[in-house]
């Protein structure tokens, strides 16, 4: 498929980058390996292999220095709150005690008046009551990665021996939902076009998540995701898949579960800011610290090429302000200035924002391209806009 047209409309305006925006989300890698071997994993199965050379866990001095650098950044920029996401690999492999100690150290280091909101992203296979109790005691909210609420939805989520992970994941998730609902952050699911969208949506609701993140698979123009390039008979497969879920969610008698991509799209269409990297033009304010103390850009870039997320910086020799000056991070904060000319001419640019940065990559050209999902995003945004018009005109 040729690069999708973004239409012709008046230009979005002068694409001039603004000043650097301080980091407010710190993603800390507390284990560089995972107990699962998901076939689509962007860390272990994509272009970047840097994980092979990382320590399994951060040494105490790495965690301590990271806390000092976070405190330094917070002191310099005085945010009222920051988010700390404990990540991996599978962070529960580090042990719940290490997760709790990490948050304790950061809270002790940051200045008064700065609230730390901690979370963990886990596959839930290692969740147990004593571990959840300890995490809850530190206010750590638990997000779960799951590709659907039925066993066959999770066919790609197997352990290293090829055994299904569904039973352990479902048990951990039920424990979280039933006994720690106040610390349940939600479910993150990667879209699989082979899965019936209505069935998947209804099955996820059975776990009572407060929010669902439906993620487009990581892919780009040089390594397209499943189903793209799309056939003429189904030109926007991801757009139609998401439209089905949106209509079920939109027309529900009661929406007990939020769906982030839909809420963010609605907010942007109504002129409000969004808080996601996959839509809108807001500056991206997340940064990663690896198990060896390296400061990196977010992991999704690892789907593009070897070293795409690297900055050459680390917490021992560099501050987070140094990271803000890195060209890759500056590009993520440049808004319109980082977009392709086609995007700047598109009437949806302030909603789409060019799509997720990792989805724009083309080998030999870089990231100044429309998203590989451009046509799908246009379709979904226009569909949601149509539903909003129905409400406002009635």
C-alpha positions as a printed NumPy array, in Angstrom:
array([[  0.   ,   0.   ,   0.   ],
       [  1.273,   3.445,  -0.794],
       [  1.649,   5.881,   2.034],
       [ -1.925,   6.879,   2.955],
       [ -3.076,  10.311,   1.974],
       [ -3.74 ,  12.708,   4.803],
       [ -5.949,  14.866,   2.638],
       [ -5.563,  18.448,   1.645],
       [ -6.423,  21.293,   3.967],
       [ -4.94 ,  24.49 ,   5.208],
       [ -1.595,  24.171,   6.934],
       [ -1.597,  23.661,  10.681],
       [  0.454,  26.787,  11.27 ],
       [  4.074,  27.562,  11.949],
       [  5.843,  24.416,  13.155],
       [  8.185,  25.992,  15.664],
       [  9.337,  23.893,  18.652],
       [  8.834,  25.374,  22.097],
       [ 11.058,  25.217,  25.173],
       [ 11.843,  21.866,  26.755],
       [  9.138,  20.536,  29.079],
       [ 10.423,  18.785,  32.23 ],
       [  9.917,  15.072,  32.718],
       [  7.   ,  14.065,  34.909],
       [  7.   ,  10.318,  34.276],
       [  9.998,   8.177,  35.174],
       [  9.952,   4.578,  33.927],
       [ 12.38 ,   2.496,  35.958],
       [ 13.488,  -0.911,  34.759],
       [ 13.726,  -3.166,  37.8  ],
       [ 14.329,  -6.394,  35.901],
       [ 15.681,  -6.773,  32.383],
       [ 14.19 , -10.214,  31.715],
       [ 10.686, -11.632,  31.564],
       [  9.172, -14.958,  32.591],
       [  7.069, -14.929,  29.402],
       [  8.131, -15.069,  25.75 ],
       [  5.318, -13.248,  23.939],
       [  5.818, -13.541,  20.197],
       [  5.214,  -9.843,  19.503],
       [  7.254,  -8.379,  22.384],
       [  8.836,  -5.06 ,  21.406],
       [ 11.746,  -5.556,  23.806],
       [ 12.819,  -9.135,  23.146],
       [ 11.488,  -9.864,  19.651],
       [ 12.09 ,  -6.561,  17.825],
       [ 15.098,  -4.863,  16.249],
       [ 16.917,  -3.803,  19.42 ],
       [ 18.919,  -6.404,  21.381],
       [ 20.422,  -4.17 ,  24.079],
       [ 18.533,  -6.116,  26.759],
       [ 20.992,  -8.997,  26.29 ],
       [ 23.775,  -6.88 ,  27.768],
       [ 21.917,  -5.34 ,  30.709],
       [ 22.243,  -6.477,  34.326],
       [ 19.265,  -8.55 ,  35.435],
       [ 18.431,  -6.044,  38.166],
       [ 19.698,  -2.575,  39.071],
       [ 22.339,  -2.539,  41.791],
       [ 21.373,  -0.618,  44.953],
       [ 23.662,   2.238,  43.898],
       [ 21.778,   2.546,  40.583],
       [ 18.445,   2.815,  42.379],
       [ 19.872,   5.309,  44.877],
       [ 21.436,   7.493,  42.183],
       [ 18.251,   7.369,  40.144],
       [ 16.302,   8.633,  43.157],
       [ 18.812,  11.479,  43.538],
       [ 18.485,  12.44 ,  39.873],
       [ 14.682,  12.395,  40.064],
       [ 14.843,  14.597,  43.158],
       [ 17.287,  16.94 ,  41.412],
       [ 14.901,  17.292,  38.467],
       [ 11.902,  17.824,  40.732],
       [ 13.772,  20.444,  42.758],
       [ 14.771,  22.315,  39.622],
       [ 11.324,  22.312,  38.008],
       [  9.022,  22.059,  41.04 ],
       [  6.226,  19.812,  39.712],
       [  3.404,  19.183,  42.146],
       [  3.46 ,  15.487,  41.275],
       [  5.429,  12.929,  39.305],
       [  4.645,   9.42 ,  38.088],
       [  7.062,   6.552,  38.697],
       [  6.363,   3.395,  36.688],
       [  8.17 ,   0.226,  37.752],
       [  8.769,  -1.769,  34.608],
       [ 10.718,  -4.582,  33.015],
       [ 10.897,  -7.202,  31.572],
       [  8.685,  -8.448,  34.337],
       [  9.286,  -6.199,  37.37 ],
       [  7.794,  -8.684,  39.823],
       [ 10.861, -10.87 ,  39.166],
       [ 12.806,  -8.303,  41.211],
       [ 10.595,  -9.011,  44.237],
       [  7.883,  -6.898,  45.808],
       [ 10.304,  -5.784,  48.533],
       [ 12.638,  -4.189,  45.971],
       [  9.708,  -2.413,  44.333],
       [  8.58 ,  -1.028,  47.689],
       [ 12.114,   0.021,  48.643],
       [ 12.546,   1.81 ,  45.319],
       [  9.437,   3.908,  45.897],
       [ 10.442,   4.566,  49.51 ],
       [ 13.8  ,   5.891,  48.321],
       [ 12.285,   8.197,  45.724],
       [  9.695,   9.582,  48.137],
       [ 12.403,  10.294,  50.691],
       [ 14.513,  12.1  ,  48.097],
       [ 12.022,  14.358,  46.302],
       [ 11.294,  17.819,  47.717],
       [  8.324,  18.52 ,  49.929],
       [  5.286,  19.411,  47.897],
       [  6.03 ,  16.878,  45.164],
       [  3.726,  13.858,  45.344],
       [  4.979,  10.563,  43.915],
       [  2.344,   8.443,  42.136],
       [  3.829,   4.945,  41.716],
       [  2.609,   2.163,  39.445],
       [  3.791,  -1.161,  38.112],
       [  3.128,  -2.786,  34.731],
       [  3.072,  -6.573,  35.085],
       [  1.872,  -9.699,  33.313],
       [  0.172, -10.675,  36.632],
       [  1.531, -14.239,  36.657],
       [  3.525, -13.578,  39.843],
       [  0.878, -11.657,  41.771],
       [  0.032, -13.099,  45.178],
       [ -1.808, -11.729,  48.163],
       [  1.279, -10.968,  50.275],
       [  2.953,  -9.194,  47.343],
       [ -0.114,  -7.147,  46.494],
       [ -0.515,  -6.233,  50.154],
       [  3.031,  -4.87 ,  50.238],
       [  2.576,  -2.927,  46.999],
       [ -0.71 ,  -1.501,  48.267],
       [  0.979,  -0.357,  51.476],
       [  3.161,   1.927,  49.32 ],
       [  0.257,   3.118,  47.169],
       [  1.622,   1.3  ,  44.117],
       [ -1.12 ,   0.839,  41.515],
       [ -0.975,  -2.312,  39.396],
       [ -1.505,  -2.343,  35.635],
       [ -1.788,  -5.686,  33.872],
       [ -0.785,  -6.623,  30.329],
       [ -3.348,  -9.014,  28.841],
       [ -4.492,  -9.584,  25.279],
       [ -8.079, -10.479,  26.118],
       [-10.292, -11.996,  28.757],
       [-10.427, -15.519,  27.295],
       [ -7.697, -18.156,  26.893],
       [ -7.604, -18.044,  23.077],
       [ -7.065, -14.279,  23.115],
       [ -3.707, -14.89 ,  24.772],
       [ -2.33 , -17.442,  22.355],
       [  0.878, -15.45 ,  21.885],
       [  1.514, -15.001,  25.62 ],
       [  3.443, -18.14 ,  26.554],
       [  6.337, -18.894,  28.855],
       [  9.804, -19.867,  27.683],
       [  8.813, -23.53 ,  27.556],
       [  5.88 , -22.712,  25.296],
       [  3.243, -23.207,  27.98 ],
       [  0.195, -20.913,  28.112],
       [  0.296, -18.159,  30.726],
       [ -3.464, -17.617,  30.834],
       [ -4.274, -19.522,  34.043],
       [ -1.634, -17.73 ,  36.134],
       [ -2.481, -14.335,  34.633],
       [ -6.214, -14.753,  35.191],
       [ -5.676, -15.852,  38.802],
       [ -3.475, -12.844,  39.547],
       [ -5.878, -10.474,  37.854],
       [ -8.885, -11.809,  39.744],
       [ -6.989, -11.443,  43.018],
       [ -6.198,  -7.838,  42.141],
       [ -9.742,  -6.992,  41.016],
       [-11.471,  -8.738,  43.928],
       [ -9.253,  -7.749,  46.852],
       [ -7.282,  -4.65 ,  45.793],
       [ -9.655,  -2.68 ,  43.542],
       [ -8.321,   0.634,  44.838],
       [ -4.866,  -0.264,  43.541],
       [ -6.018,  -1.684,  40.201],
       [ -4.661,   0.594,  37.465],
       [ -6.247,  -1.213,  34.512],
       [ -5.523,  -3.528,  31.594],
       [ -3.224,  -2.967,  28.632],
       [ -4.127,  -5.032,  25.554],
       [ -2.406,  -5.151,  22.169],
       [ -4.899,  -5.381,  19.309],
       [ -4.929,  -8.678,  17.4  ],
       [ -6.95 ,  -8.485,  14.189],
       [ -7.668, -12.207,  14.45 ],
       [ -9.687, -11.555,  17.606],
       [-13.342, -10.578,  17.436],
       [-13.399,  -7.036,  18.858],
       [-16.812,  -7.365,  20.528],
       [-15.869, -10.637,  22.182],
       [-12.579,  -9.211,  23.389],
       [-14.183,  -6.075,  24.82 ],
       [-16.857,  -7.985,  26.695],
       [-14.32 , -10.488,  28.024],
       [-12.065,  -7.731,  29.381],
       [-15.028,  -6.141,  31.161],
       [-15.441,  -9.363,  33.151],
       [-12.23 ,  -8.422,  34.999],
       [-13.72 ,  -5.035,  35.984],
       [-10.762,  -2.865,  34.927],
       [-11.09 ,   0.846,  35.727],
       [ -9.472,   1.613,  32.37 ],
       [ -8.461,  -0.317,  29.255],
       [ -5.579,   0.665,  27.001],
       [ -6.096,  -0.758,  23.508],
       [ -2.723,  -0.503,  21.799],
       [ -1.946,  -0.676,  18.109],
       [  0.822,  -3.246,  17.543],
       [  4.252,  -1.739,  17.208],
       [  5.217,  -1.512,  13.58 ],
       [  6.462,   0.995,  11.035],
       [  6.916,   1.524,   7.292],
       [  9.956,  -0.774,   7.206],
       [  8.513,  -3.44 ,   9.519],
       [  4.726,  -3.249,   9.095],
       [  2.392,  -4.633,  11.753],
       [  0.141,  -7.644,  11.042],
       [ -2.522,  -6.813,   8.472],
       [ -0.653,  -3.927,   6.863],
       [ -0.263,  -3.059,   4.037],
       [ -4.024,  -3.518,   3.993],
       [ -5.916,  -5.12 ,   1.093],
       [ -8.277,  -2.978,  -0.958],
       [-11.191,  -4.986,   0.42 ],
       [-10.353,  -3.906,   3.976],
       [ -8.301,  -0.689,   3.749],
       [ -8.483,   0.263,   7.443],
       [ -8.528,  -3.003,   9.431],
       [ -7.424,  -1.457,  12.718],
       [ -9.794,   1.462,  12.304],
       [-12.802,  -0.81 ,  11.777],
       [-11.734,  -3.061,  14.672],
       [-11.566,  -0.065,  17.003],
       [-14.82 ,   1.371,  15.621],
       [-16.634,  -1.795,  16.695],
       [-15.356,  -1.49 ,  20.253],
       [-16.016,   2.243,  20.329],
       [-19.67 ,   1.833,  19.37 ],
       [-20.205,  -0.822,  22.052],
       [-18.564,   1.436,  24.631],
       [-20.288,   4.619,  23.421],
       [-23.785,   3.134,  23.414],
       [-23.454,   1.237,  26.702],
       [-26.111,   2.051,  29.291],
       [-23.347,   2.561,  31.824],
       [-19.651,   2.996,  31.133],
       [-17.969,   1.517,  34.187],
       [-14.668,   1.172,  32.333],
       [-12.789,   3.942,  30.597],
       [-11.016,   3.272,  27.294],
       [ -8.074,   5.597,  26.996],
       [ -7.739,   5.962,  23.23 ],
       [-11.425,   6.878,  22.9  ],
       [-11.461,   9.312,  25.805],
       [ -8.313,  11.027,  24.577],
       [ -9.683,  11.311,  21.051],
       [-12.947,  12.821,  22.353],
       [-11.026,  15.297,  24.514],
       [ -8.901,  16.414,  21.574],
       [-11.905,  16.762,  19.283],
       [-13.507,  18.994,  21.91 ],
       [-10.375,  21.133,  22.153],
       [ -9.003,  19.772,  25.418],
       [ -5.445,  18.486,  25.903],
       [ -4.691,  14.774,  25.919],
       [ -2.395,  12.752,  28.13 ],
       [ -1.194,  10.026,  25.783],
       [  1.755,   9.671,  23.433],
       [ -0.32 ,   8.106,  20.672],
       [ -2.586,  11.1  ,  19.934],
       [ -2.341,  14.874,  20.069],
       [  0.537,  17.322,  20.005],
       [  1.324,  17.626,  23.703],
       [  5.041,  17.329,  24.592],
       [  6.087,  13.848,  25.627],
       [  7.418,  13.912,  29.194],
       [  8.442,  10.314,  29.967],
       [ 11.976,   8.99 ,  30.327],
       [ 13.407,   5.53 ,  31.025],
       [ 16.199,   4.397,  33.348],
       [ 17.549,   0.953,  32.502],
       [ 18.933,  -1.587,  34.992],
       [ 22.492,  -0.342,  34.418],
       [ 21.504,   3.301,  35.006],
       [ 21.37 ,   4.231,  31.309],
       [ 18.909,   7.011,  30.507],
       [ 16.841,   6.089,  27.471],
       [ 13.839,   7.106,  25.453],
       [ 10.718,   4.97 ,  25.742],
       [ 10.882,   1.299,  24.776],
       [  8.506,   1.527,  21.829],
       [ 11.336,   3.014,  19.763],
       [ 13.189,  -0.298,  20.064],
       [ 10.813,  -1.647,  17.433],
       [ 12.466,   0.635,  14.859],
       [ 16.162,  -0.255,  14.863],
       [ 19.051,  -1.25 ,  17.117],
       [ 19.875,   1.566,  19.53 ],
       [ 16.86 ,   3.711,  18.603],
       [ 16.013,   4.415,  22.245],
       [ 19.607,   5.019,  23.393],
       [ 20.817,   8.467,  24.422],
       [ 24.383,   7.736,  25.555],
       [ 23.5  ,   9.21 ,  28.958],
       [ 23.356,   7.648,  32.409],
       [ 22.292,   8.69 ,  35.901],
       [ 25.859,   8.741,  37.23 ],
       [ 27.269,  11.253,  34.739],
       [ 24.183,  13.091,  33.527],
       [ 21.098,  14.837,  34.825],
       [ 17.6  ,  14.533,  33.446],
       [ 18.003,  18.091,  32.194],
       [ 20.853,  16.747,  30.049],
       [ 18.396,  14.195,  28.668],
       [ 15.92 ,  16.948,  27.79 ],
       [ 18.568,  18.386,  25.446],
       [ 19.025,  15.087,  23.588],
       [ 17.851,  15.449,  19.954],
       [ 15.638,  12.383,  20.117],
       [ 13.823,  13.591,  23.206],
       [ 13.641,  17.138,  21.858],
       [ 11.926,  15.762,  18.74 ],
       [  9.272,  14.117,  20.925],
       [  8.525,  17.533,  22.425],
       [  8.577,  19.51 ,  19.182],
       [  4.891,  19.094,  18.358],
       [  4.106,  20.258,  14.818],
       [  7.787,  20.889,  14.09 ],
       [  8.481,  17.137,  14.177],
       [  5.739,  16.169,  11.725],
       [  5.86 ,  15.347,   8.038],
       [  4.625,  17.912,   5.518],
       [  1.647,  15.664,   4.699],
       [  0.636,  15.73 ,   8.361],
       [  0.875,  19.508,   8.548],
       [ -1.651,  19.787,   5.71 ],
       [ -4.111,  17.385,   7.34 ],
       [ -7.254,  18.781,   9.048],
       [ -6.963,  16.117,  11.752],
       [ -3.386,  16.9  ,  12.744],
       [ -4.197,  18.424,  16.126],
       [ -6.144,  15.313,  17.086],
       [ -3.944,  12.651,  15.525],
       [ -0.689,  14.473,  16.246],
       [  1.047,  12.241,  13.71 ],
       [  0.255,   9.13 ,  15.737],
       [  2.651,   7.253,  17.963],
       [  6.228,   8.314,  17.214],
       [  7.469,   4.731,  16.772],
       [  4.859,   4.053,  14.089],
       [  6.292,   6.755,  11.814],
       [  9.729,   5.246,  11.207],
       [ 11.057,   4.383,   7.752],
       [ 14.58 ,   3.022,   7.31 ],
       [ 16.871,   5.522,   5.604],
       [ 14.43 ,   8.383,   6.215],
       [ 13.729,   8.417,   9.95 ],
       [ 10.626,   9.402,  11.899],
       [  9.449,  12.398,   9.877],
       [  6.745,  10.335,   8.193],
       [  3.013,   9.881,   8.689],
       [  2.105,   6.955,  10.884],
       [  1.88 ,   3.504,   9.305],
       [ -1.627,   3.645,  10.852],
       [ -2.496,   6.981,   9.24 ],
       [ -5.539,   5.699,   7.337],
       [ -6.811,   3.765,  10.355],
       [ -6.45 ,   6.767,  12.659],
       [ -8.227,   9.041,  10.192],
       [-11.085,   6.572,   9.953],
       [-11.444,   6.2  ,  13.728],
       [-11.183,   9.935,  14.458],
       [-13.799,  10.787,  11.846],
       [-16.106,   8.077,  13.199],
       [-15.813,   9.387,  16.756],
       [-16.326,  12.943,  15.518],
       [-19.512,  11.773,  13.84 ],
       [-20.815,  10.294,  17.082],
       [-20.069,  13.563,  18.857],
       [-21.988,  15.511,  16.209],
       [-24.986,  13.244,  16.752],
       [-24.993,  14.134,  20.432],
       [-24.489,  17.864,  19.989],
       [-27.094,  18.154,  17.243],
       [-29.817,  16.192,  19.058]])
